[in-house]
Amino acid sequence: MTLVAPIAWAQRPDIVTIVIGLADATDVKISLADNTLDFSCTTGEKKYACKYELYEAIDSEESSNKVTERQIELKLKKKEESDEYWPRLTKNKIKSDNLKIDWNRWKDADEVEGNDMGDFGMGGGMGGMGGMPGMPGMGGR
């Protein structure tokens, strides 16, 4: 039996980021077309897959992906950059427990500065940044 892959997504004016939260994925297959995402992989004995018609077109040549031990990350380049954000990832309104907004990576158009890559390939979070000054034990000085 094939399971539906868990997806968390966010966007910027020019890109959509997708994180598929499956650890130790093997046999990863990602197919991007003008407005579709087709994904499958195996983790242990379980097979996962999903296929979505995206809300708008993407540039598959300019899009990229990265498979890590913890997850699969996709950066989809929107065909047309716009201040109008997609209201949802998919063309049709669907309700799915496996499709969620990634609020940790989400940024509104007025929050994006310069070459913001949406934490792509960084795993999100603050990485190795130290704490605030004057806070002993928190990395501050």
ABEGO torsion letter per residue (X at the ends): XBBBBBBBBBBBAABBBBBBBBBGBBGBBBBBBAABBBBBBBBEABBBBBBBBBABBBBAAABBBBBBAABBBBBBBBABBBABBBABABABBBBBAABBBBAAABBBAAABBEBBAGGBGAGEEAEABBBBBGBBGAGBX
